């Protein structure tokens, strides 16, 4: 099938490929040349949020009643159509899902059509509104978006959180990402996938696809016009791959990078190509080749390839064929990723035996596969088999081995190389990827943590700083509001390294800062705006807020008076101030309010479940000492009713438990074996792993329920002997056996039991530990293999948290979002109580400084860089209350 679309001809043919959609006008942009302009921008942002936020939804796939992947989306029609990313749909139609609205209402839905990431990442979901009125977002016109334009991203980052409405982030359009995407500096993360990007009129112009993990200001959003161009086909449950359903069709009037006149010329060339007039096609394509458009380059290559087959003269035949391959190489360099289509396109058959064509195929193959997981595969009788696993690659870390047969990637079944290529091309690099493999008679599920952004968007890609949110021009506008704070903000250093900022709160030398960054350090110094160093000592701390009062021997002329001013409204612009009084980064208030300790207070039942074939849900894991364990629930028991409501899906059970707090009582009915049962459980706090004192050198130590091994340090200091493996533990499921030796953890050698404990502690935030395990067979032959798996951290899923991979059977329930911290962050980054959440690009050593609004009011104090998209600040009123208390304690101590 031809891989091209006649853009103008399609529009005029009345075929319905481009449905008649009424686009909203492009939002006029406020002039941000002064503070008044920023205030006008702030007003526009807040108006747009009020208009559009209700249409932002959370999506949870529930295949077979179990909990699957999740993401975000936007309601775009009153009859229940939801726009999202194709990878959120797992590139499959017919998957059941639950869609949660901003107001908390939930509707059942089903996935419809999709396109893969490299073809726009478009997806639709249809929900059953049950006749209820639902909010809808108007569609904007992504063709008219320009660099520097302001935009508002929304979604449920890191998953749905009880009581939290869609989270807002503000940014600017930086440019195009391979035509199909807009590149925006509003930070997004896994969980935001499919979430909306609105203009300042509240119109939907794009939705989240992927982001650069090394730079939170580089994120790609799929253009809404591309989805509209495919709307009818997506509604008909089509899974569309290749530019015929993506790249070429996604722009209803022009190709990316081409003007309307150039697009008309492209259309004429394509008409000639379809009619068999290859010379005429080439003449139309030639002037457009310098545009480096994937569609132009690919179709021109097809024209030269077919012309070579018609040419009898050997020299001309070779010249045309060589030119065809050169154009294919340029198409790959421009971002072409459809290996399956290149291999099956009959237009390229005249090139198949050429060495340069085969090398082009190999280049594309490596471009798609090697950067992602570091493995190579080939088709064999038993299926797609792993032939190579690169050293230190993600594939090696998660335990994929040479000879493994790949059965599934995510929800996509892998039967042949085409299935594999399509599944890899559709991988969401911002979320966890699962591989189901067959090995030695056993089915295993291996889980890989978030990897890369779009491989065609290099981490080194740069955009014009002048059109970015953090442009020096805009930051400079804030200085009139912040420079008076310079004498009251200090840089805290320890051994020459910046640790945090501190803010003066009393003229007799008292400053306030982040306790967990300074309390354990000896010899910290506070440096004022003149560069003078003052010895500083921590004199009082507040545990809940993580605030510390420090004392320097100086009389201060300037202090910051934290007042009882109200918290900023959502969308308010807030700037962070450094020790020179300069504005270093600013962002928008992301929520109306947020309780950062909500997870700590959430009730914990302590179970995992899966759908039972005969109805209800089967308990597959019961955490020792948990509320479920104390209620008498056992693995294999089946629950039918939770608090008088039947439960048939894991999501229903999850939703019922997640709203409960510590001390709440839940009642469940079901059966154990042939006996009917009623269980009553009082929810506890999250079950912590018991701490153990470090034993003396050489002593055997169980590693606790986190991993499930008992270890003993070797006398030669070269590794740890595995003395015992707890059945069913993560270590057991990773294939670790008694008698083996743990050699390295997270890249570091293991010599003592303390080394292993430290490695586990370091791995808790990510929930993953990487090991190298040595085995010695009966003949004394040594082999070392890499393994990697999850640790069961404190908290976990409200149902209980799974023990870690690889594990046989279906993918487990969603990990606790607060453990999925991405990017640089403070060691303590949660549980401060009520906070102001904002989206500035703060660094972990910039906490402890004030945040200021456009009127120059101090609205709070930064207390945490929490992850890629979140900073937490304590409100001005709360800082005032805590500082008053700490000052009293300190002076009483004096």
ZAMARGU-4260 file (C-alpha; in steps of 0.2 Angstrom, whole numbers, plus 5000, padded with zeros to 4 digits):
<rodrens>
0) 5000/5000/5000 | 5007/5017/4996 | 5013/5027/5010 | 5007/5044/5005 | 4992/5056/5006
5) 4986/5069/4994 | 4983/5082/5006 | 4973/5095/4996 | 4965/5082/4985 | 4959/5073/5001
10) 4951/5089/5008 | 4942/5093/4992 | 4936/5075/4989 | 4923/5075/5003 | 4929/5058/5009
15) 4927/5062/5027 | 4945/5059/5032 | 4946/5077/5038 | 4929/5080/5048 | 4921/5097/5048
20) 4928/5103/5065 | 4925/5121/5070 | 4942/5127/5077 | 4943/5140/5090 | 4954/5156/5086
25) 4972/5156/5091 | 4973/5164/5108 | 4980/5182/5107 | 4996/5184/5118 | 4998/5197/5132
30) 5013/5208/5130 | 5025/5203/5144 | 5037/5218/5143 | 5034/5223/5161 | 5026/5218/5177
35) 5009/5224/5172 | 5010/5212/5157 | 5014/5198/5168 | 4999/5202/5178 | 4989/5202/5163
40) 4996/5185/5158 | 4992/5178/5176 | 4974/5184/5174 | 4973/5175/5157 | 4981/5159/5164
45) 4968/5158/5179 | 4954/5162/5167 | 4959/5148/5155 | 4961/5136/5170 | 4944/5140/5176
50) 4937/5137/5159 | 4946/5121/5154 | 4951/5111/5169 | 4935/5102/5172 | 4937/5093/5155
55) 4954/5085/5160 | 4952/5067/5166 | 4962/5052/5173 | 4962/5036/5163 | 4965/5019/5171
60) 4965/5004/5159 | 4956/4988/5167 | 4959/4974/5155 | 4950/4959/5161 | 4945/4968/5177
65) 4963/4970/5182 | 4972/4986/5184 | 4983/4991/5170 | 4992/5006/5163 | 4985/5024/5167
70) 4986/5041/5160 | 4977/5057/5157 | 4965/5064/5144 | 4952/5077/5139 | 4934/5076/5136
75) 4930/5083/5118 | 4912/5079/5115 | 4896/5078/5125 | 4893/5060/5120 | 4909/5055/5129
80) 4924/5055/5117 | 4940/5057/5126 | 4956/5062/5118 | 4972/5054/5124 | 4989/5048/5119
85) 4990/5032/5108 | 5002/5024/5120 | 4990/5026/5134 | 4978/5015/5124 | 4992/5003/5123
90) 4988/5003/5104 | 4973/4992/5106 | 4955/4995/5104 | 4942/4987/5115 | 4951/4988/5132
95) 4940/4992/5146 | 4944/5007/5157 | 4938/5019/5170 | 4939/5038/5167 | 4939/5049/5182
100) 4933/5067/5180 | 4939/5083/5189 | 4923/5083/5200 | 4927/5065/5205 | 4913/5056/5195
105) 4919/5040/5187 | 4913/5032/5170 | 4917/5016/5162 | 4924/5017/5145 | 4933/5007/5131
110) 4948/5012/5121 | 4945/5015/5102 | 4958/5019/5088 | 4976/5024/5091 | 4992/5028/5082
115) 5010/5024/5088 | 5021/5037/5096 | 5031/5039/5080 | 5015/5043/5070 | 5008/5057/5081
120) 5003/5046/5097 | 4985/5049/5094 | 4971/5040/5104 | 4953/5040/5108 | 4942/5033/5122
125) 4923/5032/5122 | 4915/5033/5139 | 4897/5029/5144 | 4890/5045/5151 | 4874/5037/5156
130) 4865/5053/5150 | 4874/5064/5162 | 4881/5081/5157 | 4900/5081/5155 | 4912/5096/5153
135) 4920/5097/5136 | 4935/5107/5130 | 4934/5117/5114 | 4947/5112/5101 | 4960/5125/5096
140) 4970/5126/5080 | 4988/5119/5082 | 4993/5124/5065 | 4993/5142/5071 | 5003/5140/5086
145) 5020/5149/5086 | 5036/5149/5097 | 5034/5159/5112 | 5016/5157/5114 | 5010/5153/5132
150) 5001/5136/5136 | 4994/5127/5150 | 4998/5108/5153 | 4987/5098/5164 | 4985/5080/5170
155) 4987/5068/5184 | 5006/5066/5186 | 5012/5050/5194 | 4995/5044/5195 | 4978/5048/5203
160) 4980/5054/5220 | 4965/5055/5232 | 4957/5072/5233 | 4969/5080/5220 | 4961/5088/5205
165) 4971/5089/5189 | 4988/5097/5191 | 4992/5113/5182 | 5009/5118/5174 | 5012/5133/5163
170) 5025/5135/5149 | 5029/5142/5132 | 5029/5134/5115 | 5048/5132/5110 | 5046/5125/5093
175) 5041/5109/5083 | 5047/5092/5087 | 5047/5082/5070 | 5032/5092/5064 | 5019/5081/5073
180) 5023/5088/5090 | 5024/5104/5099 | 5039/5106/5111 | 5034/5115/5127 | 5044/5119/5143
185) 5029/5115/5154 | 5036/5100/5164 | 5027/5084/5163 | 5030/5066/5169 | 5023/5049/5168
190) 5004/5049/5172 | 5003/5065/5162 | 5003/5056/5146 | 4988/5061/5135 | 4984/5075/5146
195) 4979/5092/5138 | 4989/5107/5133 | 4977/5122/5132 | 4980/5139/5125 | 4976/5155/5135
200) 4958/5154/5129 | 4956/5137/5136 | 4956/5128/5119 | 4964/5112/5117 | 4979/5113/5105
205) 4989/5097/5110 | 4991/5083/5122 | 5006/5076/5131 | 5016/5062/5122 | 5034/5061/5130
210) 5048/5071/5137 | 5067/5072/5139 | 5071/5064/5155 | 5087/5074/5156 | 5078/5091/5154
215) 5061/5094/5162 | 5059/5110/5151 | 5059/5099/5135 | 5043/5090/5132 | 5033/5084/5117
220) 5015/5086/5114 | 5004/5079/5100 | 4996/5092/5090 | 4977/5092/5091 | 4975/5095/5072
225) 4983/5078/5069 | 4970/5069/5079 | 4956/5078/5071 | 4962/5073/5054 | 4960/5055/5059
230) 4945/5057/5070 | 4933/5046/5060 | 4946/5032/5058 | 4950/5032/5076 | 4932/5032/5081
235) 4930/5016/5070 | 4943/5008/5081 | 4957/5008/5068 | 4975/5005/5074 | 4984/5016/5061
240) 5003/5015/5058 | 5014/5024/5046 | 5013/5041/5039 | 4998/5036/5028 | 4988/5037/5044
245) 4999/5048/5054 | 5013/5060/5047 | 5005/5064/5030 | 4987/5064/5036 | 4989/5073/5052
250) 4991/5090/5045 | 4975/5094/5036 | 4981/5108/5026 | 5000/5108/5025 | 5015/5096/5028
255) 5026/5101/5043 | 5039/5112/5038 | 5031/5116/5021 | 5021/5132/5016 | 5004/5130/5007
260) 5012/5133/4990 | 5026/5119/4994 | 5012/5107/5000 | 5003/5110/4984 | 5019/5105/4974
265) 5021/5090/4985 | 5003/5085/4981 | 5007/5086/4962 | 5022/5076/4964 | 5012/5063/4974
270) 4999/5063/4960 | 5012/5059/4947 | 5020/5045/4958 | 5003/5037/4960 | 5000/5038/4941
275) 5017/5031/4937 | 5025/5046/4929 | 5040/5045/4940 | 5051/5058/4931 | 5037/5071/4933
280) 5036/5066/4952 | 5054/5069/4954 | 5054/5086/4946 | 5040/5091/4958 | 5049/5084/4973
285) 5067/5090/4969 | 5065/5108/4975 | 5057/5102/4991 | 5071/5090/4996 | 5081/5104/5005
290) 5066/5105/5018 | 5071/5088/5025 | 5053/5083/5026 | 5051/5064/5030 | 5036/5062/5018
295) 5045/5071/5004 | 5061/5062/5006 | 5053/5045/5007 | 5041/5047/4992 | 5055/5054/4982
300) 5066/5039/4986 | 5051/5028/4980 | 5050/5038/4964 | 5069/5035/4960 | 5067/5017/4965
305) 5053/5014/4953 | 5062/5024/4940 | 5077/5013/4942 | 5067/4998/4938 | 5060/5005/4922
310) 5078/5011/4916 | 5087/4999/4904 | 5104/5008/4904 | 5115/5000/4917 | 5123/5017/4922
315) 5107/5026/4924 | 5099/5012/4933 | 5113/5012/4946 | 5112/5031/4947 | 5093/5031/4951
320) 5094/5017/4963 | 5109/5025/4972 | 5100/5041/4973 | 5084/5032/4980 | 5095/5025/4995
325) 5103/5042/4998 | 5085/5049/5000 | 5080/5035/5012 | 5095/5038/5023 | 5090/5057/5024
330) 5072/5052/5028 | 5079/5041/5042 | 5090/5055/5048 | 5075/5067/5047 | 5065/5055/5059
335) 5058/5042/5049 | 5055/5027/5061 | 5043/5015/5051 | 5055/5000/5048 | 5040/4988/5045
340) 5033/4999/5031 | 5050/5001/5023 | 5053/4982/5023 | 5036/4979/5015 | 5034/4994/5003
345) 5034/4986/4986 | 5040/5003/4979 | 5057/4999/4986 | 5059/4981/4980 | 5071/4986/4966
350) 5083/4991/4980 | 5082/4976/4991 | 5098/4967/4986 | 5109/4983/4987 | 5122/4984/5001
355) 5118/5002/5004 | 5100/4999/5006 | 5103/4985/5018 | 5114/4996/5028 | 5100/5009/5028
360) 5089/4996/5035 | 5101/4991/5049 | 5104/5009/5053 | 5085/5012/5056 | 5084/4995/5066
365) 5098/5001/5077 | 5090/5018/5079 | 5074/5011/5085 | 5080/4997/5096 | 5097/4999/5103
370) 5095/5016/5111 | 5080/5010/5120 | 5084/4993/5129 | 5100/4987/5122 | 5095/4971/5115
375) 5094/4963/5098 | 5082/4949/5092 | 5078/4938/5077 | 5064/4928/5071 | 5065/4909/5075
380) 5053/4895/5075 | 5048/4898/5093 | 5045/4916/5090 | 5055/4932/5093 | 5071/4927/5101
385) 5084/4938/5110 | 5101/4936/5102 | 5111/4950/5110 | 5110/4959/5127 | 5122/4974/5128
390) 5132/4976/5144 | 5125/4989/5156 | 5110/4991/5146 | 5092/4992/5153 | 5089/4975/5146
395) 5103/4968/5156 | 5098/4977/5172 | 5080/4970/5171 | 5086/4952/5168 | 5083/4949/5150
400) 5095/4935/5144 | 5101/4928/5127 | 5089/4915/5121 | 5073/4922/5130 | 5058/4922/5119
405) 5048/4938/5120 | 5029/4935/5121 | 5023/4952/5125 | 5028/4970/5127 | 5016/4979/5138
410) 4999/4973/5132 | 5005/4969/5114 | 5007/4951/5109 | 5023/4947/5100 | 5022/4934/5087
415) 5034/4940/5074 | 5047/4954/5070 | 5033/4965/5064 | 5024/4964/5081 | 5041/4967/5089
420) 5045/4983/5079 | 5028/4990/5081 | 5028/4987/5100 | 5045/4995/5102 | 5040/5010/5092
425) 5025/5012/5103 | 5035/5011/5120 | 5031/5025/5132 | 5048/5030/5138 | 5041/5040/5152
430) 5033/5025/5160 | 5037/5007/5165 | 5038/4994/5151 | 5034/4976/5154 | 5042/4961/5144
435) 5034/4944/5146 | 5047/4931/5141 | 5048/4913/5140 | 5063/4905/5148 | 5067/4887/5153
440) 5049/4882/5153 | 5043/4897/5164 | 5034/4913/5159 | 5042/4928/5167 | 5037/4946/5167
445) 5052/4958/5168 | 5049/4977/5172 | 5059/4991/5165 | 5058/5008/5173 | 5056/5024/5163
450) 5070/5026/5150 | 5071/5039/5136 | 5062/5053/5128 | 5058/5052/5109 | 5074/5045/5102
455) 5073/5058/5088 | 5074/5072/5101 | 5091/5072/5107 | 5095/5078/5125 | 5106/5091/5117
460) 5092/5099/5107 | 5091/5117/5110 | 5078/5130/5107 | 5078/5149/5107 | 5080/5155/5125
465) 5071/5171/5121 | 5054/5162/5118 | 5056/5151/5134 | 5047/5153/5150 | 5063/5156/5160
470) 5070/5169/5148 | 5082/5181/5155 | 5070/5195/5149 | 5056/5189/5159 | 5066/5185/5174
475) 5073/5202/5174 | 5055/5209/5176 | 5054/5201/5193 | 5070/5209/5200 | 5060/5225/5205
480) 5050/5214/5216 | 5064/5204/5224 | 5080/5214/5225 | 5075/5222/5242 | 5076/5204/5249
485) 5094/5202/5245 | 5100/5207/5263 | 5088/5195/5270 | 5092/5179/5260 | 5108/5169/5264
490) 5118/5156/5255 | 5121/5141/5266 | 5137/5131/5262 | 5146/5116/5269 | 5164/5113/5264
495) 5162/5125/5250 | 5147/5117/5243 | 5130/5125/5241 | 5117/5116/5253 | 5102/5128/5253
500) 5096/5146/5256 | 5091/5153/5273 | 5080/5168/5276 | 5082/5180/5290 | 5067/5181/5302
505) 5074/5190/5317 | 5086/5204/5318 | 5097/5196/5332 | 5104/5184/5320 | 5091/5170/5317
510) 5088/5162/5300 | 5076/5149/5294 | 5080/5135/5282 | 5077/5117/5277 | 5081/5106/5292
515) 5085/5090/5284 | 5098/5098/5273 | 5108/5106/5287 | 5104/5098/5304 | 5117/5084/5302
520) 5131/5095/5295 | 5145/5101/5306 | 5153/5118/5301 | 5140/5126/5290 | 5142/5144/5285
525) 5129/5157/5280 | 5135/5169/5267 | 5126/5186/5265 | 5124/5197/5250 | 5141/5206/5253
530) 5150/5189/5253 | 5153/5189/5271 | 5154/5172/5279 | 5145/5169/5296 | 5147/5153/5306
535) 5130/5145/5309 | 5122/5133/5321 | 5105/5124/5321 | 5096/5129/5337 | 5078/5123/5334
540) 5069/5112/5322 | 5051/5108/5318 | 5049/5090/5312 | 5033/5090/5302 | 5037/5106/5292
545) 5056/5101/5291 | 5060/5119/5296 | 5076/5123/5306 | 5081/5139/5315 | 5099/5143/5313
550) 5109/5157/5323 | 5123/5168/5317 | 5132/5180/5327 | 5127/5196/5318 | 5114/5210/5320
555) 5103/5210/5304 | 5095/5226/5297 | 5084/5217/5285 | 5072/5202/5289 | 5058/5194/5280
560) 5041/5196/5289 | 5031/5181/5285 | 5013/5186/5287 | 4996/5179/5287 | 4992/5182/5269
565) 4981/5169/5260 | 4988/5155/5250 | 4990/5160/5231 | 4976/5155/5219 | 4980/5141/5207
570) 4989/5149/5192 | 4997/5163/5202 | 5014/5166/5196 | 5028/5165/5210 | 5046/5168/5209
575) 5061/5161/5219 | 5074/5173/5226 | 5092/5170/5228 | 5105/5177/5240 | 5108/5192/5228
580) 5090/5196/5228 | 5089/5190/5210 | 5074/5180/5202 | 5082/5163/5198 | 5066/5154/5193
585) 5048/5156/5193 | 5032/5146/5190 | 5014/5144/5193 | 5004/5138/5208 | 4999/5121/5202
590) 4984/5117/5214 | 4972/5126/5225 | 4980/5117/5240 | 4988/5100/5243 | 4991/5090/5258
595) 5008/5082/5256 | 5005/5071/5271 | 4990/5063/5263 | 4998/5047/5259 | 5005/5045/5277
600) 4987/5046/5284 | 4980/5035/5271 | 4973/5018/5277 | 4982/5002/5273 | 4974/4986/5271
605) 4989/4976/5265 | 4983/4964/5250 | 4986/4961/5232 | 4972/4955/5221 | 4967/4948/5204
610) 4951/4944/5196 | 4943/4927/5200 | 4937/4917/5185 | 4921/4913/5195 | 4917/4930/5201
615) 4924/4942/5213 | 4943/4945/5217 | 4956/4933/5223 | 4969/4938/5237 | 4986/4935/5229
620) 4996/4942/5243 | 4993/4947/5261 | 5006/4957/5270 | 5012/4950/5287 | 5005/4961/5301
625) 4993/4971/5290 | 4975/4974/5294 | 4970/4961/5281 | 4982/4948/5290 | 4975/4953/5307
630) 4957/4950/5300 | 4961/4933/5295 | 4962/4935/5276 | 4973/4922/5268 | 4981/4920/5250
635) 4968/4912/5239 | 4953/4918/5248 | 4940/4927/5237 | 4931/4943/5241 | 4914/4947/5233
640) 4908/4962/5243 | 4916/4977/5251 | 4906/4987/5263 | 4890/4981/5255 | 4895/4985/5237
645) 4899/4970/5225 | 4917/4971/5218 | 4921/4963/5202 | 4937/4973/5197 | 4953/4977/5205
650) 4950/4996/5201 | 4933/4995/5211 | 4942/4988/5226 | 4956/5001/5224 | 4944/5015/5223
655) 4935/5010/5239 | 4951/5008/5249 | 4960/5023/5243 | 4948/5035/5251 | 4950/5028/5268
660) 4960/5034/5282 | 4970/5026/5297 | 4957/5018/5309 | 4943/5016/5297 | 4934/4999/5298
665) 4930/4990/5282 | 4919/4974/5280 | 4921/4961/5267 | 4911/4946/5262 | 4917/4931/5252
670) 4923/4914/5254 | 4938/4904/5259 | 4938/4887/5251 | 4920/4881/5253 | 4917/4891/5268
675) 4908/4908/5267 | 4917/4922/5276 | 4915/4939/5283 | 4931/4949/5287 | 4931/4965/5297
680) 4948/4975/5296 | 4953/4991/5304 | 4965/5000/5293 | 4982/5004/5299 | 4996/5015/5293
685) 5008/5009/5280 | 5018/4994/5286 | 5036/4998/5288 | 5050/4986/5285 | 5057/4981/5302
690) 5074/4990/5305 | 5088/4978/5310 | 5104/4983/5319 | 5120/4979/5308 | 5128/4963/5314
695) 5146/4960/5317 | 5157/4956/5302 | 5154/4938/5296 | 5138/4936/5305 | 5123/4930/5295
700) 5109/4943/5292 | 5092/4941/5284 | 5089/4956/5273 | 5071/4958/5279 | 5055/4957/5269
705) 5061/4970/5257 | 5071/4957/5247 | 5070/4940/5256 | 5088/4934/5258 | 5099/4929/5272
710) 5117/4934/5269 | 5135/4931/5276 | 5150/4941/5272 | 5164/4931/5264 | 5181/4930/5273
715) 5190/4936/5257 | 5179/4952/5257 | 5174/4948/5239 | 5155/4947/5239 | 5141/4940/5251
720) 5136/4922/5252 | 5117/4919/5250 | 5113/4907/5264 | 5094/4907/5263 | 5081/4913/5251
725) 5063/4916/5257 | 5050/4907/5246 | 5040/4920/5236 | 5051/4934/5240 | 5058/4946/5227
730) 5075/4937/5228 | 5066/4920/5225 | 5057/4927/5210 | 5073/4934/5203 | 5080/4917/5203
735) 5093/4920/5216 | 5097/4903/5225 | 5106/4898/5241 | 5124/4895/5238 | 5126/4909/5226
740) 5136/4925/5229 | 5130/4943/5228 | 5145/4952/5220 | 5139/4970/5216 | 5124/4981/5220
745) 5119/4996/5210 | 5137/4996/5202 | 5146/4995/5218 | 5156/4980/5225 | 5148/4971/5240
750) 5161/4967/5254 | 5151/4969/5270 | 5133/4967/5275 | 5132/4985/5278 | 5136/4988/5259
755) 5121/4978/5255 | 5110/4987/5267 | 5116/5004/5261 | 5112/4998/5243 | 5095/4994/5248
760) 5092/5010/5257 | 5098/5020/5241 | 5086/5010/5230 | 5071/5013/5241 | 5066/5029/5232
765) 5066/5021/5215 | 5060/5004/5222 | 5073/4995/5211 | 5090/4987/5215 | 5102/4980/5202
770) 5114/4966/5207 | 5127/4955/5199 | 5126/4937/5205 | 5139/4924/5204 | 5135/4905/5202
775) 5148/4891/5204 | 5143/4874/5197 | 5148/4857/5202 | 5163/4857/5191 | 5169/4874/5198
780) 5164/4884/5183 | 5159/4902/5188 | 5146/4912/5179 | 5141/4930/5183 | 5123/4936/5178
785) 5115/4953/5181 | 5098/4954/5189 | 5086/4968/5194 | 5070/4969/5203 | 5059/4980/5214
790) 5060/4982/5233 | 5044/4982/5243 | 5046/5000/5250 | 5035/5007/5264 | 5018/5012/5258
795) 5015/5004/5241 | 4998/5002/5234 | 4983/5004/5246 | 4980/4986/5241 | 4997/4981/5248
800) 5011/4984/5236 | 5018/4970/5226 | 5035/4962/5231 | 5044/4965/5215 | 5049/4958/5198
805) 5052/4948/5188 | 5036/4939/5193 | 5026/4925/5184 | 5009/4930/5178 | 5001/4947/5174
810) 5008/4964/5178 | 5005/4970/5196 | 4995/4984/5202 | 5002/5002/5200 | 5016/5007/5211
815) 5014/5021/5224 | 5016/5037/5214 | 5027/5045/5228 | 5040/5032/5226 | 5042/5036/5207
820) 5053/5051/5210 | 5061/5057/5194 | 5075/5070/5192 | 5086/5078/5206 | 5076/5080/5222
825) 5079/5083/5240 | 5081/5068/5251 | 5066/5073/5261 | 5053/5078/5249 | 5036/5073/5256
830) 5025/5074/5272 | 5026/5092/5276 | 5007/5094/5279 | 4998/5108/5268 | 5009/5115/5255
835) 5009/5127/5240 | 5014/5117/5225 | 5022/5126/5210 | 5031/5121/5194 | 5047/5132/5194
840) 5063/5123/5189 | 5070/5123/5206 | 5086/5114/5211 | 5087/5104/5227 | 5100/5116/5234
845) 5089/5131/5231 | 5076/5127/5245 | 5075/5138/5260 | 5072/5154/5250 | 5056/5165/5249
850) 5043/5164/5235 | 5036/5181/5230 | 5021/5186/5219 | 5019/5199/5206 | 5015/5212/5219
855) 5031/5209/5229 | 5022/5200/5243 | 5031/5185/5251 | 5019/5170/5249 | 5029/5157/5257
860) 5046/5148/5258 | 5052/5134/5247 | 5054/5118/5257 | 5057/5104/5244 | 5061/5100/5226
865) 5050/5085/5226 | 5052/5078/5208 | 5053/5083/5190 | 5036/5093/5190 | 5034/5098/5208
870) 5041/5110/5221 | 5033/5112/5238 | 5033/5128/5248 | 5026/5132/5265 | 5013/5146/5266
875) 5018/5163/5273 | 5005/5161/5287 | 5012/5143/5292 | 5030/5149/5291 | 5026/5163/5303
880) 5017/5152/5315 | 5032/5139/5315 | 5045/5153/5316 | 5036/5161/5331 | 5037/5144/5340
885) 5055/5140/5336 | 5061/5158/5341 | 5052/5155/5358 | 5061/5138/5360 | 5078/5145/5355
890) 5077/5160/5366 | 5071/5149/5381 | 5086/5138/5378 | 5098/5153/5378
</rodrens>
